Amino acid sequence: MKILLDESLPRKLKNDFGTEHEIWTVKDKGWSGQKNGTLLKLMIDNGFEIFVTVDRNLPYQQFLHRLPITIFVLCAKDNRRETLAKLVPKLYEHLTSGKLQNVIEIS
């Protein structure tokens, strides 16, 4: 799967995802500063299936139920890599279960 990490996440967090999937950051793709709607369109146009963010407001800003992607919202006490890396295994549990919804909150 192609997974995109939001620019609000630490860039080095992509190292915690292993090599099983194709992991990119928004900065890697040159999409920094894009508004959410534009970013989601770029993702779809470029074959991404998963978007990972800490933006808890994103599900309320967009019509996500219409999009062919899954958005994982990491809900943690802070935005540090060490904290967020602990949530990556839970994200993978959802991926391997095959039960993907439009928005999944991980805490």
N, C-alpha and C positions, 0 to 999 in steps of 0.2 A: 504494500500500500504506500501511497505517497502521502506523507504527513507534513503539514506546515505548522511551525511554531510561531506564534504571534510575537511582535516586537516588544511586547510588555514582559516577555519571559527572558531570563538570562540566556544568552547565546550558547553558553557551554552546556546548557541543559540537553541539547541535542545529543551530546555524548552519552547521556544516560539512557538513551533509547535503543542502544545496541545497533546491530547491522541487519536485523531481520526485515526492516522496512526502509524505504527511502525517506530520509528526514531532511527537511530544509527549514531555514528560518526566513522570516520576512526580509531581513537584511540580506541574506544570501541571494535572494531572488531580485533584489534591487527595488522592493516594493515598500520601503520605509515611508511612513507619513501618509499612506493611502487611507482614505475613509473606509469604514467597515464594508459598505455596500460595494465599493470598487474592489476592495481586497477580496471579498467573497467571489465576485465575478472573475477576477484574475485566477483565483484558485480553480474554479470550475473549468475555465478555458484552458488551464494548464494541467488538467487531469488529477488534481489533488482530491483525496477522498476524506481526509481528516484534518480538522483545524483544532489546535490546542491553544487555549488562552486562559488568562486569569480575569478577564473582563466579565464580571457577573451581570453587567447591564446588556451585553450583546444580545442575549436571547429576546430581550424586550424591544430592541431597536430595529430588528430586521424581520422579514417574513421567512423565517428559517424552515418552516414546514414545507416550503415549495422547493427547497434546494436539495440537490443530490449529494449532500455531504453530511458528515457527522461532526458536531462541534463538542469538544470536551472542554468544560470549564473547570479548571483546577481551583478548588476552594481551600485556601491555606491561610495561616495566620500572617504570613509575609511572602514576599516575592523572591526570596533567596533560593539559589540553586539547591542547597542542602535540604531545604524544606520541601521544595517542589519535587525533587528527585524521589522522595518517598512515595509520591502519588503515581509515579510512572508504572509500577507493577499493577496497580489497580486499573489503570487505563488499559494495559495489555490484557487483563482479565476480561474486560468488555470486548476487546477486539477478537479474542479467541472464542468467546461465547457466540459470536455472530449476531447477537441481538443489539444492533446499533439503531439508535433513534436519532432524530435531528440534533438534540441537545442532551448531553449527559454531564451531570455535575459529579466531580470526584472530590471526596474529602477524606 
